[in-house]
């Protein structure tokens, strides 16, 4: 596998020489945007599938075991080479990576039991880029242009519109779900920066997170999973294994890592609110939930915010300016 990867790298490097510098720079960016769009599609399907599972068929620990057990098994050759804790990773960066595994999943799955499905999108993927930008600014001194700040402001307004009145004033205990989902978004923001500075490849990160999370969840999720199979829920278990394990656990992590590598942490995370739109559309036939007028306005604002926060206009402005 290593030789194949090295051969692919040499071919990619040689192919870059066949194109002008502008095209050689554009192609990695295009790859990054395509990977980011594929990632948010997986996130949207994952959000709806997880919400359905935790409110109908399976407890969070059992779903989490499927979510991380499949990638842990598929990526075990990589885990065998890197070990349980790769050399040079460091404790803080390792903790930031592992926080996106079992802790993130359990917090978010528990939050989905309290918060209505219409609020999951704006509170989780909708606030991820805000946490990424905030951490980058406070911890790493990253600076944001005016267009990107305006984009984040539109995303924040869109989040408030999508959540609607119940987001802040609901008295039915949904606030517990709100707090948990926001905590999960913060953990993902920490992971984004930790991965960016970890020196690991996307597959290595996926293998590390999958193996540790599987070991953590095994004593809690295995009994629930056995009971579910005994109750005749083999169909939902298989479906969750595919959605959670393969698509979210392997494809989603690898694609998101590719997007971060090609676009940078903030731009990769800025695309995440698009999953709000996709999740809202998928939830109509699957969960029989139709967004209200405020939610539709919020989706529109968040979408425009994504365009601004992606840095497209800032990049165009910088190209048009002269450098000394």
C-alpha positions in Angstrom: 0.0 0.0 0.0 2.9 2.4 0.9 4.5 1.7 -2.5 1.3 2.3 -4.3 0.8 5.6 -2.4 4.4 6.7 -3.3 3.8 5.8 -6.9 0.6 7.8 -7.0 2.4 10.8 -5.4 5.1 10.7 -8.1 2.5 10.5 -10.9 0.6 13.4 -9.4 3.8 15.4 -9.1 4.8 14.7 -12.7 1.3 15.5 -13.9 1.5 18.9 -12.3 4.5 19.7 -14.4 2.4 19.2 -17.5 0.1 22.0 -16.6 0.7 25.7 -16.2 1.3 26.9 -12.6 -2.3 28.3 -12.3 -3.9 25.0 -13.3 -1.5 23.1 -11.0 -2.7 25.3 -8.1 -6.4 25.1 -9.1 -6.6 21.3 -9.3 -5.8 20.6 -5.6 -8.3 23.3 -4.6 -11.0 21.7 -6.8 -10.3 18.4 -5.3 -10.6 19.9 -1.8 -14.0 21.5 -2.6 -15.3 18.2 -4.1 -14.2 16.4 -1.0 -15.8 19.0 1.2 -19.1 18.7 -0.7 -19.0 14.9 -0.4 -18.3 15.2 3.3 -21.3 17.4 4.0 -23.6 15.0 2.1 -22.4 12.2 4.3 -23.0 14.3 7.4 -26.5 15.1 6.3 -27.4 11.5 5.8 -25.6 10.6 9.1 -27.6 13.2 11.1 -31.0 12.0 9.9 -30.0 8.3 10.3 -28.7 8.8 13.8 -31.7 10.8 14.9 -34.0 8.1 13.6 -31.9 5.3 15.3 -31.6 6.9 18.7 -35.4 7.6 18.8 -36.5 4.3 17.4 -34.2 1.3 17.4 -30.8 1.5 19.1 -29.1 3.2 22.1 -26.2 5.6 21.4 -23.5 3.2 22.7 -24.6 0.5 20.3 -24.7 2.9 17.3 -21.3 4.2 18.3 -19.9 0.7 18.4 -21.0 0.3 14.8 -19.8 3.7 13.9 -16.2 3.0 15.0 -16.0 -0.7 14.8 -16.2 -0.9 11.0 -13.4 1.6 10.4 -11.3 0.0 13.2 -11.6 -3.3 11.4 -11.0 -2.0 7.9 -8.1 0.2 8.8 -6.3 -2.2 11.2 -3.3 -2.6 8.9 -2.7 1.2 9.3 -3.3 1.0 13.0 -0.7 -1.8 13.2 1.9 0.4 11.7 1.2 3.6 13.5 0.4 2.1 16.9 -2.1 3.1 19.6 -0.3 6.5 19.9 1.9 7.6 17.0 5.3 8.9 17.8 5.7 12.7 17.7 2.0 13.3 18.0 2.0 14.8 21.4 -0.6 14.5 24.2 -2.6 17.7 23.4 -2.9 17.0 19.7 -3.7 13.4 20.4 -6.4 14.4 22.8 -7.8 16.8 20.3 -8.0 14.1 17.7 -9.5 11.5 20.0 -12.1 13.9 21.2 -13.8 13.7 17.8 -14.3 10.0 18.3 -16.3 8.3 21.0 -16.8 11.5 23.2 -18.1 13.5 20.2 -20.4 10.7 19.1 -21.9 10.0 22.5 -22.4 13.7 23.3 -24.1 14.4 19.9 -26.2 11.2 20.0 -27.5 12.1 23.5 -28.2 15.6 22.3 -30.3 14.2 19.4 -32.5 12.5 21.9 -33.5 15.9 23.4 -33.3 18.4 20.5 -35.8 18.2 17.6 -34.4 17.1 14.3 -34.9 20.5 12.7 -32.4 22.0 15.2 -29.7 19.4 14.8 -28.4 20.8 11.5 -28.0 24.4 12.6 -26.6 23.6 16.0 -24.1 21.0 14.9 -22.7 21.4 11.4 -24.0 25.0 11.3 -21.8 26.1 14.2 -18.7 24.0 13.4 -17.1 26.7 11.2 -17.7 29.3 13.9 -15.9 27.2 16.5 -13.1 26.5 14.0 -12.7 30.2 13.3 -12.9 31.2 17.0 -10.3 28.6 18.0 -8.0 29.6 15.2 -8.3 33.3 16.2 -8.0 32.9 19.9 -5.4 30.1 20.1 -3.4 30.3 16.9 -3.7 34.0 16.0 -5.4 33.4 12.6 -6.8 36.5 11.0 -10.1 36.6 9.0 -11.0 39.0 6.2 -14.0 41.2 6.2 -15.9 39.0 3.7 -15.4 35.8 5.8 -16.4 37.6 9.0 -19.6 38.7 7.2 -20.1 35.1 6.1 -19.8 33.8 9.6 -22.3 36.5 10.8 -24.8 35.3 8.2 -24.3 31.7 9.3 -25.0 32.7 12.9 -28.1 34.6 11.9 -29.2 31.7 9.8 -28.7 29.3 12.7 -30.9 31.4 14.9 -33.6 31.5 12.2 -33.5 27.8 11.6 -33.7 27.0 15.3 -36.7 29.4 15.6 -38.3 30.4 18.8 -37.8 27.0 20.5 -34.0 27.3 20.1 -33.8 29.8 23.0 -37.2 29.8 24.7 -38.4 26.2 24.6 -39.5 24.9 28.0 -39.6 21.2 27.1 -36.0 20.4 28.1 -34.7 20.8 24.5 -32.1 23.2 25.9 -30.2 20.1 27.1 -29.9 18.9 23.5 -28.8 22.4 22.4 -26.0 22.5 24.9 -24.8 19.0 24.0 -24.9 19.6 20.3 -22.9 22.8 20.7 -20.4 21.0 22.8 -20.0 18.4 20.0 -19.5 21.2 17.5 -16.7 22.6 19.7 -15.0 19.2 19.9 -15.1 19.0 16.1 -13.5 22.5 15.9 -10.7 21.3 18.2 -10.3 18.2 16.1 -10.0 20.2 12.9 -7.0 22.2 14.2 -5.5 19.2 15.9 -5.6 17.2 12.7 -4.2 20.1 10.7 -1.1 20.1 13.0 -0.8 16.4 13.7 1.3 15.4 10.7 -1.0 12.4 10.2 -2.7 11.4 6.9 -6.4 11.2 6.7 -6.3 7.4 6.8 -4.0 7.4 9.8 -6.3 9.8 11.7 -9.3 7.7 10.8 -7.6 4.5 11.9 -6.4 6.0 15.2 -9.8 7.5 16.1 -11.6 4.4 15.1 -9.5 2.0 17.1 -9.5 4.1 20.3 -13.2 4.8 20.1 -14.0 1.1 19.5 -12.0 0.1 22.6 -13.8 2.7 24.7 -17.3 1.8 23.5 -16.9 -2.0 23.4 -18.0 -2.7 27.0 -20.9 -0.4 26.8 -22.2 -1.0 23.3 -21.7 -4.7 22.8 -24.5 -5.9 25.2 -27.0 -3.4 23.7 -26.0 -4.6 20.2 -26.5 -8.2 21.1 -29.9 -7.5 22.6 -30.9 -5.6 19.5 -30.0 -8.5 17.3 -31.9 -10.9 19.6 -35.0 -8.6 19.2 -35.0 -9.0 15.5 -33.4 -5.7 14.6 -30.8 -7.1 12.2 -32.0 -4.8 9.4 -31.6 -1.6 11.3 -28.2 -2.8 12.6 -26.9 -3.6 9.1 -28.2 -0.2 7.8 -26.5 1.7 10.6 -23.3 -0.3 10.1 -23.1 0.9 6.5 -24.1 4.5 7.2 -22.2 4.9 10.4 -19.3 2.6 9.9 -18.3 2.8 6.3 -19.7 6.2 5.0 -19.3 8.3 8.2 -16.5 6.3 9.9 -14.2 5.9 6.9 -15.3 7.8 3.8 -16.4 10.9 5.7 -13.2 11.2 7.9 -10.9 10.6 4.9 -12.8 13.1 2.7 -12.9 15.8 5.4 -9.1 15.3 6.0 -8.5 15.7 2.3 -10.6 18.9 2.3 -8.6 20.3 5.2 -5.3 19.4 3.5 -6.3 21.1 0.2 -8.3 24.1 1.5 -7.1 24.7 5.1 -9.1 24.2 8.4 -11.3 27.3 8.2 -12.4 27.0 4.6 -13.0 23.2 4.9 -15.2 23.8 7.9 -17.0 26.7 6.3 -18.7 24.3 3.8 -20.3 22.3 6.7 -23.5 24.4 6.9 -24.5 23.1 3.5 -25.4 19.9 5.3 -28.2 21.9 7.0 -29.9 22.2 3.6 -29.4 18.6 2.7 -30.5 17.3 6.1 -33.6 19.4 5.9 -34.5 17.9 2.5 -33.7 14.3 3.6 -35.8 14.8 6.8 -39.0 15.5 4.8 -39.5 11.9 3.5 -37.5 10.1 6.2 -38.7 11.9 9.4 -41.8 13.5 8.0 -40.5 17.0 9.1 -41.1 20.0 6.9 -39.1 23.2 7.7 -41.2 26.3 8.6 -40.8 29.7 7.0 -38.2 30.8 9.5 -36.1 27.7 8.9 -36.3 28.3 5.1 -35.1 31.9 5.6 -32.3 30.6 7.8 -31.2 28.0 5.3 -31.0 30.7 2.6 -28.9 33.0 4.9 -26.6 30.2 6.0 -26.0 29.2 2.4 -25.0 32.7 1.4 -22.9 32.8 4.6 -21.1 29.6 3.4 -20.1 31.3 0.1 -18.7 34.3 2.0 -17.0 32.3 4.7 -15.4 30.0 2.1 -13.0 32.9 1.3 -13.8 32.9 -2.4 -14.3 36.7 -2.5 -11.3 37.3 -0.2 -9.1 35.2 -2.5 -10.4 37.1 -5.6 -9.7 40.4 -3.9 -6.2 39.4 -3.0 -5.5 38.3 -6.6 -6.6 41.6 -7.8 -4.3 43.5 -5.4 -0.6 44.2 -6.0 2.1 42.8 -3.7 5.3 44.5 -2.9 
